[in-house]
Amino acid sequence: IAFSFVAGVPPLSGLQATWWMAFITGIFGGKPGMISGAAGALAVVVTRLTASDGVLSYLSVEERLNVLYMTMFVCGIFQIGFAMFRLAKLVRLIPETGMIGFMNGLAIIIFMAQLPAFQYCSAEPLFVDCTVEQRQWLTFSGQPLELSLVLVHVACCMAIMKFWPMVPKIGRWIPASLMALLIGTLIEWTLFRQAIGQGTRVVEQTAPIAGDPPRFDWPSIPSDSQTLSTMLSFAIQLAAIGAVESVLTLQACNEITDTVPKISDSNQECFAQGLANLVCGLFRAMGGDAMIGQSTINIMNGARHRVSSTMSGVFMLLFTLVLSPFINLLPIATLTGVLFMVVLSTFQWKTFIILRYGRLSDSAAIVLVTVVAVFTNLAIAIAAGIILSALVHAWDSGAHVETDVVVKDMVVNGKRVNDVKYVHVRGSIFFSSTRKFVNMFNIAEDPTTVILDFKDALIIDHSAVAAIQGLSHRYALAGKRIIILNIQQKCVGRMQRTHGDKDKLHTQMSHQVADLESQGREGEEREENVADSTSSEPKDLQNLKMFEANVDGIDTELNKLIDNNGADVQEVDSQHRA
């Protein structure tokens, strides 16, 4: 309900979105026990579509909602496409600093979305129908009592959510947010309205809901190009944000259950999210994504199967149908207190430690993502964080190319060559490191033969291939040659496909090169082997193998002959005595 007000949609739209999201992702999702619903990450983007001063300000309220539902339908199609093309693995490109900025920006946006709770409007019967110009701020000079009661609601709700979990036994079984809403509603309708005679704005005065079942309603496609382009742009943004939030929630749940994460699970979750958002668009629901708070609580309390997440959607539908009269009684200020606690738990307070003690580039990435998220949207903020981190990584990696240079005599293709410059390259050669790599050579002063050994180096992109090709060309113009050794197999194909002169490259890589020392050692080893074989030849005739006799073998053969003959052999003397 609170996120429905953040998104600027009727509360019933948020409740039905939670029912569809939880039910469908519970059945088809990638992680049993994960819960999805109308979440803040999408709500803060949706509000730019539905707000009277947003990008669709030229449309009526009903027309803006129709565009939103069509946007969610297209968003679902995009997320299903993400799953089909297995794009969930791209989440690994998001750096930790980007996620910290993402969470900080989300917290600030949710906080800013709660400020209308401190406003009032007397121009329209319902607060949601008032324009931004018609809304006015509650002040201590104009409405001191109402503003004080709103602050009391917010403070009591936050205190209950903070200390209720510490209550033995029941504090674990009854959620703190639910208890805060119950107590806040009780205070509103007994103490404030009955005893004091002054109430605060409730859901019924803001955007009342009726307990209607989900109703199929195909949203109309925008007819003008401006609205259509806006719809497609927001559909892509919502699809990306929802996919990122859902995959990260899945990873958090896997950490709780000590489950080895699989890319297939992430893609399956993207498919389930897309299917659920597609259905939400057809039933006038605001859509959503995975809710990390509810999911982690659910799994930490023992949920390991799909029944828990699926039934959470079913019960949400039952609550919507049965408890809508009670929902209309909820004070908006109490819902604001709930979301203020969400803000405090969402904001990454370790940011200030990183800003003070961390690396400058990490601090810049966090600040950049946070600021861009607040002033544009979360999808652009994540993209900006990835780009900045990639540029910093490229800059750092480009400085880590090193060479060991030795000038010595070597054997090339069986011939001795004097004063060979042997360059052992280490690191990654790509667009950021090519300039440093090229500057390591002085063509005018280098000898006529230069050997580049890439045994401990990687040739990453075409910039590296072009740098090596340029060096070879300049050395050739100076009447010198370059020999290339030990290029890794995965880099050979890249060079052969993109090198301008394949024949010349093949010649450079086909030389047989050896050190003089190793060549000398091989010669000595061959001489030793020849000497050993010569010393093992027999010098006397009786030492030849053909004259060697196996005495044990001869005795064995004689015993077999005697046994087979069976003759009775006795001495002459013994026979005479007998």
C-alpha positions in Angstrom: 0.0 0.0 0.0 2.8 2.4 0.9 4.6 1.8 -2.3 1.4 2.3 -4.2 1.4 5.9 -2.9 5.1 6.2 -3.8 4.2 5.1 -7.4 1.2 7.4 -7.6 -1.2 4.6 -8.3 -4.4 3.4 -6.5 -3.6 1.1 -3.5 -5.6 -1.7 -5.2 -3.2 -1.6 -8.1 -0.3 -2.2 -5.7 -2.1 -5.0 -3.8 -3.1 -6.8 -6.9 0.4 -6.5 -8.3 1.7 -8.1 -5.2 -0.8 -11.0 -5.5 0.1 -11.6 -9.2 3.9 -11.2 -8.6 4.0 -13.5 -5.6 1.8 -16.2 -7.1 3.4 -16.4 -10.5 7.1 -16.1 -9.4 6.3 -18.5 -6.6 5.5 -21.1 -9.2 8.0 -20.4 -11.9 10.8 -18.5 -10.1 14.4 -19.5 -9.8 14.5 -19.7 -6.0 11.8 -21.4 -3.9 10.8 -19.2 -1.1 11.5 -15.9 -2.8 8.7 -13.4 -2.6 7.9 -10.7 -5.2 5.5 -7.8 -5.2 5.0 -4.1 -5.6 8.5 -3.0 -4.6 10.2 0.3 -4.1 12.8 0.0 -6.8 10.2 0.1 -9.5 7.8 2.4 -7.6 10.3 5.3 -7.6 10.5 5.0 -11.4 6.8 4.5 -12.0 6.0 7.8 -10.2 7.6 9.7 -13.0 5.0 8.3 -15.3 2.0 8.8 -13.1 2.8 12.2 -11.5 0.9 15.2 -12.6 4.2 17.0 -13.1 6.0 14.0 -14.7 6.9 13.2 -18.2 3.2 12.5 -19.1 1.8 15.7 -17.6 -0.1 16.4 -20.8 -2.3 13.4 -20.2 -5.1 12.9 -17.7 -4.8 10.6 -14.7 -6.7 7.7 -16.3 -4.6 8.1 -19.5 -1.3 8.1 -17.5 -2.4 4.9 -15.7 -3.3 3.3 -19.0 0.2 4.1 -20.3 1.7 2.6 -17.1 -0.1 -0.7 -17.5 0.9 -0.9 -21.1 4.5 -0.1 -20.0 4.4 -3.0 -17.5 3.1 -5.3 -20.3 6.1 -4.4 -22.5 8.4 -4.6 -19.5 7.4 -8.2 -19.0 8.2 -9.0 -22.7 11.6 -7.4 -22.3 12.4 -9.4 -19.1 11.3 -12.7 -20.8 13.7 -11.7 -23.6 16.5 -11.2 -21.0 15.9 -14.8 -19.8 15.8 -16.2 -23.4 19.1 -14.6 -24.3 20.6 -15.5 -20.8 21.5 -11.9 -19.9 21.3 -12.5 -16.2 25.0 -13.1 -16.2 25.6 -9.4 -17.0 24.7 -8.6 -13.4 28.3 -9.6 -12.5 29.4 -6.4 -14.2 27.9 -4.3 -11.5 30.6 -3.3 -9.0 30.0 -3.2 -5.3 30.3 0.5 -5.2 27.5 0.7 -7.9 25.2 -1.4 -5.7 26.0 0.8 -2.6 25.0 3.9 -4.7 22.0 2.1 -6.0 20.7 1.3 -2.5 21.5 4.9 -1.3 19.7 6.4 -4.2 16.7 4.1 -3.6 16.6 5.1 0.0 16.7 8.8 -0.8 14.0 8.5 -3.4 11.7 6.6 -1.0 12.3 9.3 1.6 11.4 12.0 -0.8 8.3 10.2 -1.9 7.0 10.3 1.7 7.0 14.1 1.9 3.3 14.4 0.6 2.3 12.8 4.0 3.1 16.3 5.4 0.8 18.0 2.9 -2.9 18.7 2.7 -5.3 19.6 0.0 -8.8 21.1 0.3 -9.5 21.7 -3.4 -10.5 18.1 -4.2 -12.3 15.4 -2.2 -9.5 13.0 -2.6 -5.8 13.9 -2.1 -4.7 11.8 -5.1 -6.8 14.0 -7.4 -5.1 17.2 -6.3 -2.4 18.6 -8.5 1.1 19.6 -7.2 0.0 23.3 -7.2 -3.1 22.5 -5.1 -1.2 20.7 -2.4 0.0 22.8 0.6 2.5 22.0 3.4 1.4 21.5 7.0 3.0 24.1 9.2 3.1 24.8 12.9 1.7 28.3 12.2 -1.2 27.2 10.1 -2.1 23.6 11.3 -0.1 23.0 14.5 -2.3 20.3 15.9 -2.6 18.2 12.7 1.2 18.4 12.0 1.9 17.4 15.6 -0.4 14.4 15.3 1.3 13.4 12.0 4.7 13.5 13.7 3.4 11.5 16.7 2.2 8.8 14.2 5.5 8.7 12.5 7.5 8.6 15.7 5.3 5.9 17.3 5.4 3.7 14.2 9.2 3.9 14.0 9.6 3.2 17.7 7.3 0.1 17.5 9.2 -1.2 14.5 12.5 -0.7 16.3 11.6 -2.3 19.7 8.8 -4.7 18.9 11.1 -7.5 17.7 12.8 -7.4 21.2 9.5 -8.6 22.8 9.9 -12.2 23.9 8.0 -14.8 21.8 5.3 -12.8 20.2 7.9 -10.3 18.9 9.1 -13.0 16.5 5.8 -14.2 15.3 4.0 -10.9 14.6 5.8 -8.6 12.1 6.8 -5.3 13.6 5.3 -3.4 10.6 1.9 -5.1 11.1 1.9 -4.3 14.8 2.8 -0.7 14.1 -0.1 -0.3 11.6 -2.6 -1.9 14.1 -1.5 0.4 16.9 -1.4 3.4 14.7 -4.9 2.8 13.4 -6.1 2.3 17.0 -4.6 5.6 18.1 -6.0 7.4 15.1 -9.6 6.3 15.6 -9.7 6.4 19.4 -7.3 8.9 20.9 -7.0 11.4 18.0 -10.5 11.5 16.5 -12.6 10.6 19.6 -10.6 12.2 22.5 -8.8 15.1 20.8 -11.2 15.7 18.0 -8.6 16.0 15.3 -7.6 13.3 12.9 -4.9 12.9 10.2 -5.4 11.9 6.6 -6.2 8.2 6.1 -6.2 5.9 3.0 -9.9 6.5 2.4 -9.3 10.3 2.1 -6.3 9.7 -0.1 -7.2 7.0 -2.6 -9.8 4.6 -1.2 -9.9 1.0 -2.4 -12.7 -1.5 -2.9 -12.3 -5.2 -2.4 -12.8 -6.0 -6.1 -11.2 -9.2 -7.7 -8.7 -8.8 -10.5 -10.3 -7.6 -13.7 -8.9 -8.2 -17.2 -8.5 -5.0 -19.1 -6.3 -4.8 -22.2 -4.4 -1.5 -22.1 -4.6 0.6 -25.2 -1.5 1.3 -27.2 -0.5 5.0 -27.2 -1.3 6.6 -30.5 1.2 9.5 -30.5 4.9 9.0 -31.0 6.0 10.9 -27.9 3.9 8.8 -25.6 5.0 5.6 -27.4 8.7 6.5 -27.1 8.2 7.3 -23.4 6.5 4.0 -22.8 9.3 2.0 -24.5 12.0 3.9 -22.7 10.4 3.3 -19.3 9.7 -0.3 -20.2 13.4 -0.9 -20.8 14.4 0.9 -17.6 11.9 -1.0 -15.5 12.9 -4.3 -17.0 16.5 -3.7 -16.3 15.9 -2.5 -12.7 13.6 -5.3 -12.0 16.0 -7.9 -13.4 18.9 -6.5 -11.4 16.9 -6.3 -8.1 15.6 -9.8 -8.6 18.9 -11.5 -9.4 20.6 -9.7 -6.4 17.8 -10.9 -4.2 18.2 -14.4 -5.5 21.9 -14.2 -4.7 21.2 -13.0 -1.1 18.8 -15.9 -0.6 21.4 -18.4 -1.9 23.8 -17.1 0.7 21.3 -17.8 3.5 20.7 -21.3 2.3 24.4 -22.0 1.4 23.3 -22.9 -2.1 25.7 -22.7 -5.0 24.3 -20.0 -7.4 23.5 -21.0 -11.0 23.1 -18.7 -13.9 20.1 -20.8 -15.0 18.3 -20.0 -11.8 18.8 -16.3 -12.4 17.5 -16.6 -16.0 14.5 -18.6 -14.7 13.8 -15.8 -12.2 14.0 -13.2 -15.0 11.5 -15.2 -16.9 9.1 -15.5 -14.0 9.4 -11.8 -13.3 8.7 -11.0 -16.9 5.6 -13.3 -17.0 4.3 -11.8 -13.8 4.7 -8.2 -15.0 3.1 -9.1 -18.3 0.1 -10.4 -16.5 0.0 -7.3 -14.2 -0.2 -5.1 -17.2 -3.3 -7.0 -18.4 -5.1 -6.7 -15.0 -4.4 -3.0 -14.2 -1.7 -3.8 -11.6 1.5 -1.6 -11.2 3.9 -4.6 -11.5 6.9 -5.2 -9.3 10.0 -7.3 -8.7 11.6 -9.4 -6.0 11.4 -8.0 -2.5 14.7 -8.6 -0.7 13.3 -7.9 2.8 10.3 -10.3 2.6 12.4 -12.9 0.8 15.2 -13.0 3.2 12.8 -13.1 6.2 10.8 -15.9 4.6 13.9 -18.0 4.0 15.5 -17.3 7.3 12.3 -18.6 9.0 12.6 -21.9 7.2 10.9 -21.5 3.8 12.6 -23.9 1.3 9.7 -24.7 -1.1 7.4 -22.9 -3.5 4.3 -23.3 -1.3 5.3 -20.4 1.0 5.9 -17.8 -1.7 2.9 -18.9 -3.7 0.5 -18.9 -0.7 1.8 -15.4 0.2 0.2 -14.2 -3.1 -3.0 -16.1 -2.4 -3.4 -14.7 1.1 -2.7 -11.2 -0.3 -5.6 -11.6 -2.7 -7.8 -12.8 0.2 -6.8 -9.8 2.4 -7.6 -7.5 -0.5 -11.1 -8.9 -1.0 -11.9 -9.2 2.7 -10.0 -6.5 4.5 -10.4 -3.6 2.2 -12.6 -1.7 4.7 -9.9 -2.0 7.3 -7.2 -0.8 4.8 -9.2 2.3 4.2 -8.8 3.2 7.9 -5.0 3.2 7.9 -3.4 6.5 8.6 -1.0 7.8 5.9 1.4 9.0 8.6 1.7 5.5 10.0 2.5 4.1 6.5 5.1 6.9 6.3 6.7 5.8 9.5 6.9 2.2 8.1 8.7 3.5 5.0 11.0 5.7 7.0 12.3 2.6 8.7 12.7 1.0 5.2 14.8 4.1 4.3 17.0 3.6 7.3 17.5 -0.1 6.6 18.0 0.5 2.9 20.6 3.2 3.1 24.2 1.8 3.2 25.7 3.6 6.3 29.1 2.1 5.5 29.2 4.7 2.7 30.6 7.3 5.1 33.5 5.0 6.1 34.3 4.4 2.4 34.1 8.1 1.7 36.6 8.8 4.5 39.0 5.9 4.3 38.4 4.3 0.9 39.9 4.9 -2.5 38.9 8.1 -4.3 37.5 6.3 -7.3 35.3 4.1 -5.1 34.0 7.2 -3.3 33.3 8.9 -6.7 31.4 5.9 -8.0 29.2 5.8 -4.9 28.4 9.5 -5.1 27.8 9.4 -8.8 25.4 6.5 -8.7 23.5 8.0 -5.8 23.2 11.5 -7.3 22.2 10.1 -10.8 19.6 7.8 -9.2 18.0 10.7 -7.4 17.9 13.1 -10.3 17.2 10.7 -13.2 16.4 7.0 -12.4 18.0 3.9 -11.0 18.7 2.3 -14.4 20.8 5.2 -15.7 22.5 5.4 -12.3 23.6 1.7 -12.5 24.9 2.3 -16.1 26.8 5.3 -15.0 28.4 3.3 -12.1 29.4 0.5 -14.5 31.0 2.9 -17.0 33.0 4.8 -14.3 34.2 1.6 -12.7 35.2 0.2 -16.1 37.1 3.3 -17.0 39.0 3.3 -13.7 39.8 -0.4 -14.1 41.0 0.2 -17.7 43.2 3.0 -16.4 44.7 0.9 -13.7 45.2 -2.1 -15.8 46.9 -0.1 -18.5 49.6 0.9 -16.0 50.5 -2.7 -15.1 52.3 -3.6 -18.4 55.9 -4.3 -17.7 58.9 -5.7 -19.6 62.2 -7.4 -18.9 64.8 -6.3 -21.5 68.0 -8.2 -22.1 70.5 -7.7 -24.9 72.4 -10.9 -25.6 73.6 -13.3 -28.3 71.0 -15.8 -29.4 70.5 -18.6 -31.9 67.8 -17.7 -34.5 66.8 -20.5 -37.0 70.1 -22.3 -36.2 72.3 -19.3 -36.7 74.0 -17.3 -34.1 72.9 -13.6 -34.0 74.8 -11.1 -31.9 73.2 -8.3 -29.8 69.6 -9.5 -29.8 67.2 -7.4 -27.8 65.0 -9.9 -25.9 61.9 -8.3 -24.5 59.8 -10.4 -22.0 56.3 -8.7 -21.8 54.1 -9.1 -18.8 50.5 -7.9 -18.4 47.5 -7.2 -20.6 47.9 -5.3 -23.9 44.7 -3.4 -24.8 43.6 0.1 -25.7 44.6 1.6 -22.3 48.1 0.1 -22.2 49.2 0.3 -25.9 50.8 3.7 -25.5 52.9 2.6 -22.6 53.8 -0.6 -24.5 54.9 1.3 -27.6 56.9 3.8 -25.7 59.1 1.0 -24.3 60.9 0.7 -27.7 63.5 3.0 -29.3 63.7 2.1 -32.9 66.8 4.2 -33.7 68.9 2.7 -30.8 67.6 -0.9 -30.8 69.7 -3.6 -32.5 68.7 -5.2 -35.8 66.8 -8.1 -34.2 64.2 -7.6 -31.5 62.4 -10.6 -29.9 59.0 -10.0 -28.2 58.1 -12.8 -25.8 54.4 -12.8 -24.9 54.5 -15.9 -22.7 53.1 -13.9 -19.7 51.1 -11.4 -21.6 47.6 -11.2 -23.2 46.7 -9.4 -26.4 43.1 -8.3 -25.6 41.8 -6.2 -28.4 42.5 -4.7 -31.8 44.3 -1.8 -30.3 47.0 -4.3 -29.1 47.2 -5.9 -32.6 47.5 -2.5 -34.2 50.3 -1.5 -31.8 52.3 -4.6 -32.6 51.7 -4.2 -36.3 52.8 -0.6 -36.1 56.0 -1.5 -34.3 56.8 -4.2 -36.9 56.2 -1.7 -39.7 58.5 1.0 -38.2 61.2 -1.5 -37.5 61.0 -2.8 -41.1 61.4 0.7 -42.4 64.5 1.0 -40.3 65.9 -2.2 -41.8 65.3 -4.2 -38.6 63.1 -7.1 -37.8 60.8 -8.2 -35.0 60.3 -11.8 -33.9 57.2 -12.8 -32.0 57.2 -15.7 -29.5 54.8 -17.6 -27.2 51.6 -15.8 -28.0 48.8 -17.7 -26.2 46.5 -19.7 -28.4 43.4 -17.7 -27.7 45.3 -14.6 -28.8 46.7 -16.1 -32.0 43.3 -16.3 -33.6 42.5 -12.7 -32.8 45.8 -11.6 -34.3 45.3 -13.7 -37.4 41.8 -12.4 -38.0 42.6 -8.7 -37.5 46.3 -8.3 -38.6 46.7 -6.5 -41.9 49.6 -8.6 -43.3 48.9 -12.2 -42.4 52.0 -13.5 -44.3 54.3 -11.2 -42.5 52.7 -12.2 -39.1 53.2 -15.8 -39.9 56.8 -15.2 -40.7 57.3 -13.3 -37.5 55.8 -16.1 -35.4 57.6 -19.0 -37.3 61.2 -18.4 -36.1 63.1 -20.9 -34.0 64.9 -19.1 -31.2 67.2 -20.4 -28.5 69.7 -19.0 -26.1 73.4 -19.8 -26.6 73.6 -21.1 -23.1 70.7 -23.5 -23.6 72.1 -24.5 -26.9 75.5 -25.2 -25.3 73.9 -27.3 -22.6 72.0 -29.3 -25.2 75.3 -30.0 -26.9 76.9 -31.1 -23.7 74.0 -33.4 -22.9 74.3 -35.0 -26.4 78.0 -35.6 -25.9 77.4 -37.2 -22.5 74.8 -39.5 -24.0 77.2 -40.5 -26.7 79.9 -41.1 -24.2 77.6 -43.2 -22.0 76.6 -45.3 -25.0 80.2 -45.8 -26.0 81.4 -46.8 -22.5 78.7 -49.4 -22.3 80.1 -51.4 -25.4 81.9 -54.7 -24.3 85.6 -54.7 -24.7 86.2 -58.5 -24.3 84.6 -61.4 -26.3 83.2 -63.2 -23.3 81.3 -60.0 -22.3 79.1 -60.2 -25.4 75.5 -61.0 -24.7 75.5 -64.0 -27.0 77.9 -65.8 -24.6 76.1 -65.0 -21.5 74.4 -68.0 -19.9 71.5 -68.1 -17.5 72.6 -70.8 -15.1 69.3 -70.9 -13.2 67.5 -71.3 -16.5 69.6 -74.3 -17.5 69.0 -76.1 -14.2 65.3 -75.6 -14.6 65.3 -77.1 -18.1 67.3 -80.2 -16.9 64.9 -80.9 -14.0 62.0 -80.7 -16.5 63.7 -83.2 -18.8 64.3 -85.7 -16.0 60.8 -85.4 -14.7 59.4 -86.0 -18.2 61.6 -89.0 -18.9 60.5 -90.9 -15.7 63.7 -93.1 -15.7 64.9 -94.7 -12.4 68.6 -93.7 -12.1 70.8 -95.2 -9.4 74.4 -95.4 -8.6 76.4 -98.6 -9.6 77.6 -99.3 -6.2 74.2 -99.2 -4.6 72.8 -101.4 -7.3 75.6 -104.0 -6.7 74.9 -104.1 -3.0 71.3 -104.6 -3.6 
